[in-house]
């Protein structure tokens, strides 16, 4: 046989491992491709990311320090939308800059979205979910009125 002494390499090209996490090789290859392409895709007006800003999200996850994602359910959806509304009301700082900013039209839109979900899900929620939704919605509406008025 001709394969004797020559050997061969089998490379798994799947992007994710058995647990659904991105493979380390994929992350490394992706970074190499980004570095090779330079900043041409981003445009000349955007400076390259600063290295001294701390570890990136990928680096933190790779080091095993990532926080687990919350369970996907109705309450976490409402919590996520509420956090977005609070961010736009200026009550939560931007995680990247640390500064608080307001965008009242987006805050109102998010609160109205939660209100629409309250109407559409009426009668289909558990007592706990309904109480949580009503409480969050009342609180957000009160905060919006206080912030804008």
Helices and strands as residue ranges (DSSP letters): H 24-37, G 51-53, H 57-62, H 74-88, H 104-120, H 127-148
